[in-house]
Structures are given as C-alpha cells and as structure tokens.
Amino acid sequence: QLGVQFATLHPLRLAEQRIIIPVLRKGVMVGWQGRWPAELNWKESRLNKYQTLTGMRKRFLIYNGDVALSRPFAIVVEGPTSAWPLWPNGCATFGNSVSYHQLAMLGEYCKSHPLVIIMDPDPIAQAEALRVYERLRRLSPLAARVRLPDKMDPGEFQRQGRLDDMWEIIVSQCEQQSVRLDVADMKELPNGQ
C-alpha cells in the first residue's frame, strides 16, 4: 500500500542504500524521499536521515495527503516514517516546519474534519506545533494538538509494540480539547495490531 522500495544501487547517488518513499499528489508521483534504513544519533551523525529528490517542492506537498485528507480524521506528523504507524490517517509535512501552503491545505480539511498535530518532542518542533495548532484552532474547533512522551514518536511506539498506548494518548488528549476521534476501525488495519 505504501509503495516503498529499497534502493541498493541507483543512478541518483542520493538514493543509494535508502528506503525510497514515493510522494504522490492527486495520484501522480511528484517526487520521493530516501530515508536511511537504520536509527542513528542524528545530531552526531554525518549522514542525513532523509534525502529528497532534487527539485521536489516540499512546501507545496503533504506526504500521504491524498489518502489521509480523505479520511474522517487526519493526524499530521513531521516525517513519512512517523506517518506509517498512523496509516491511513497519518500524513507528514517533511520536517518540523509547516509552510503557508501546507497550512492552507490542512486548514481547508480542518473546517469539516478533526485534524491532530503531533510533532517530535524537541522544543523547536513543539513551538511549531503550537503555532500551527493556534492558527488551525482559529479556523475550526476540530483542531487538536497532541504531545507524545519525550523521546517518543509514532515510529518509536511501533518499534516498541505499543501502538495501543499511542492511540490511547492521542484519543485522550484530543478529548481534553473537545475533539472526538473515531479510532475503532484503526484496530482492523495491519499496523494497528
């Protein structure tokens, strides 16, 4: 369903030895990101966690936006791999900043559907999450901001086999903001097991 591949050799050196994540808009592939396949201490590593196809205009795109923004609710995270445990409702902004164009797309969706913002726990990402949440909340009472425990993102919950715990946190924090998510069908999905 995700269309992900691993590139051992690739004509574009940026893609070599990376998980290649296609980026679609209206069903058409408009670019890709390549993610290093292992977890490293990214602050000390000389490798980039993600490499993006040269020329891909991330600020105009939302990863998995076609799918997530057609669902009864959507959850916005930073990177594609953090969106996977939230499939099909997860989408990503390709980093911890949300552009004007991305905010406009999310705002349009949020007028009629619950939209949850979850950024990584570091201070810069949390400040951006608050900025985005405040902007969206002015448009709609259906916007919510969830803060996961320190050193946790959806991918880490998945690696630890704790997706049920993650969903409990998300639903609880949304309810505290008067935003209701119907996650009953999420248990039926392969990554919800």
C-alpha positions as CSV (number, residue, x, y, z in Angstrom):
1,Q,0.0,0.0,0.0
2,L,2.8,2.4,0.8
3,G,4.8,1.8,-2.4
4,V,8.1,1.9,-0.6
5,Q,11.3,0.3,-2.0
6,F,14.9,-0.1,-1.0
7,A,17.5,1.2,-3.4
8,T,20.8,-0.7,-3.3
9,L,22.2,0.9,-6.5
10,H,20.5,4.0,-8.0
11,P,21.5,6.3,-10.8
12,L,21.0,9.2,-8.3
13,R,23.6,8.7,-5.6
14,L,21.3,10.4,-3.1
15,A,19.0,7.4,-3.2
16,E,21.6,4.7,-2.7
17,Q,21.2,2.5,0.3
18,R,18.0,4.2,1.3
19,I,14.3,3.4,1.7
20,I,12.7,5.2,-1.2
21,I,9.3,6.7,-0.2
22,P,7.2,7.9,-3.2
23,V,5.4,11.2,-2.8
24,L,2.1,11.5,-4.6
25,R,-0.2,14.4,-5.3
26,K,-3.6,13.6,-6.8
27,G,-2.4,10.1,-7.5
28,V,0.6,11.2,-9.5
29,M,4.2,10.7,-8.3
30,V,5.7,14.1,-7.9
31,G,8.9,13.1,-6.0
32,W,10.4,10.9,-3.4
33,Q,12.3,10.9,-0.1
34,G,15.0,8.4,0.7
35,R,15.4,7.5,4.4
36,W,18.5,5.9,5.9
37,P,17.3,2.4,7.0
38,A,18.7,2.5,10.5
39,E,18.2,4.6,13.6
40,L,21.3,6.7,14.4
41,N,22.1,9.5,16.8
42,W,21.1,12.1,14.1
43,K,22.6,15.0,16.0
44,E,26.1,13.4,15.8
45,S,25.8,11.5,12.5
46,R,27.3,12.9,9.3
47,L,24.5,11.2,7.4
48,N,21.2,12.9,6.6
49,K,18.2,11.0,7.9
50,Y,16.3,11.9,4.7
51,Q,17.4,12.8,1.2
52,T,14.8,14.4,-1.1
53,L,14.6,14.3,-4.8
54,T,16.3,17.5,-6.1
55,G,13.7,20.0,-7.1
56,M,10.8,18.4,-5.1
57,R,9.0,21.4,-3.7
58,K,8.2,20.0,-0.2
59,R,6.5,23.2,1.0
60,F,3.6,22.5,-1.5
61,L,3.2,18.9,-0.6
62,I,1.8,16.8,2.3
63,Y,3.1,13.2,2.4
64,N,0.0,10.9,2.1
65,G,-2.2,13.9,1.9
66,D,-4.4,12.3,-0.8
67,V,-5.3,9.4,1.5
68,A,-5.2,11.0,5.0
69,L,-7.1,14.1,4.0
70,S,-10.0,12.0,2.6
71,R,-10.4,10.1,5.9
72,P,-12.9,11.0,8.8
73,F,-9.9,12.5,10.7
74,A,-6.2,13.1,9.9
75,I,-3.0,13.2,12.0
76,V,-0.1,15.4,10.9
77,V,3.4,14.5,11.8
78,E,6.9,15.6,10.7
79,G,8.2,12.7,8.5
80,P,6.8,10.0,6.4
81,T,8.0,7.1,8.6
82,S,6.2,8.7,11.5
83,A,3.0,8.7,9.4
84,W,3.2,5.0,8.7
85,P,2.1,3.8,12.1
86,L,-0.9,6.1,11.7
87,W,-1.9,4.8,8.3
88,P,-4.2,5.6,6.6
89,N,-4.9,8.7,8.7
90,G,-1.3,9.8,9.1
91,C,0.3,12.5,6.9
92,A,3.6,14.4,7.1
93,T,5.0,17.9,6.4
94,F,8.5,16.7,5.6
95,G,10.0,18.3,8.6
96,N,9.2,20.3,11.7
97,S,8.1,23.4,9.9
98,V,4.7,23.8,8.2
99,S,4.6,26.1,5.2
100,Y,1.9,28.6,4.3
101,H,0.7,26.2,1.5
102,Q,0.7,23.2,3.8
103,L,-1.2,25.2,6.4
104,A,-3.8,26.2,3.8
105,M,-4.4,22.6,2.8
106,L,-4.7,21.5,6.4
107,G,-6.9,24.4,7.3
108,E,-9.3,23.6,4.5
109,Y,-9.6,20.0,5.7
110,C,-9.9,21.0,9.3
111,K,-13.0,23.1,8.7
112,S,-15.1,19.9,8.5
113,H,-12.9,17.1,9.9
114,P,-10.8,16.6,13.1
115,L,-7.1,17.3,12.5
116,V,-4.5,16.3,15.0
117,I,-1.0,17.9,15.1
118,I,1.8,15.7,16.6
119,M,5.4,16.9,16.3
120,D,8.5,15.5,17.8
121,P,9.1,16.4,21.5
122,D,12.1,18.8,20.9
123,P,11.4,22.5,21.8
124,I,11.6,23.8,18.2
125,A,9.1,21.2,16.9
126,Q,6.8,21.8,19.8
127,A,6.9,25.6,19.2
128,E,5.9,24.9,15.6
129,A,3.2,22.5,16.7
130,L,1.7,25.2,18.9
131,R,1.9,27.8,16.1
132,V,0.1,25.5,13.7
133,Y,-2.5,24.4,16.3
134,E,-3.3,28.0,17.2
135,R,-3.8,29.0,13.6
136,L,-6.0,26.0,12.8
137,R,-8.0,26.4,16.0
138,R,-8.9,29.9,14.9
139,L,-10.4,28.3,11.8
140,S,-12.1,25.4,13.5
141,P,-12.8,23.8,16.9
142,L,-11.8,20.4,15.2
143,A,-8.1,21.1,15.5
144,A,-6.1,19.4,18.3
145,R,-2.5,19.2,19.4
146,V,-1.1,16.1,21.0
147,R,2.2,15.9,22.8
148,L,3.6,12.4,23.0
149,P,6.1,11.5,25.8
150,D,9.7,12.6,25.5
151,K,11.8,10.6,23.0
152,M,8.7,9.0,21.5
153,D,7.1,9.4,18.1
154,P,4.7,7.1,16.3
155,G,7.6,5.1,14.9
156,E,9.1,4.5,18.3
157,F,5.7,3.4,19.6
158,Q,5.5,0.9,16.7
159,R,9.1,-0.4,17.3
160,Q,8.2,-1.0,20.9
161,G,4.9,-2.8,20.0
162,R,2.9,-0.1,21.9
163,L,0.6,1.3,19.2
164,D,-2.5,0.8,21.5
165,D,-0.7,3.0,24.1
166,M,-0.1,5.6,21.5
167,W,-3.7,5.6,20.3
168,E,-4.9,5.9,24.0
169,I,-2.7,9.0,24.4
170,I,-3.9,10.6,21.2
171,V,-7.6,9.9,21.9
172,S,-7.3,11.1,25.5
173,Q,-5.6,14.4,24.6
174,C,-8.0,15.1,21.8
175,E,-11.0,14.5,24.1
176,Q,-9.4,17.0,26.6
177,Q,-9.6,19.6,23.7
178,S,-13.2,18.5,22.8
179,V,-12.1,16.8,19.6
180,R,-13.5,13.3,19.1
181,L,-11.7,10.7,17.0
182,D,-13.4,7.5,16.0
183,V,-10.5,5.1,16.0
184,A,-12.5,1.9,16.2
185,D,-11.6,1.0,12.6
186,M,-7.9,1.5,13.3
187,K,-7.7,-1.8,15.1
188,E,-8.6,-3.6,11.9
189,L,-5.6,-2.2,10.0
190,P,-2.4,-4.2,9.7
191,N,-0.3,-1.7,11.6
192,G,-2.9,-1.4,14.4
193,Q,-2.2,-5.0,15.6
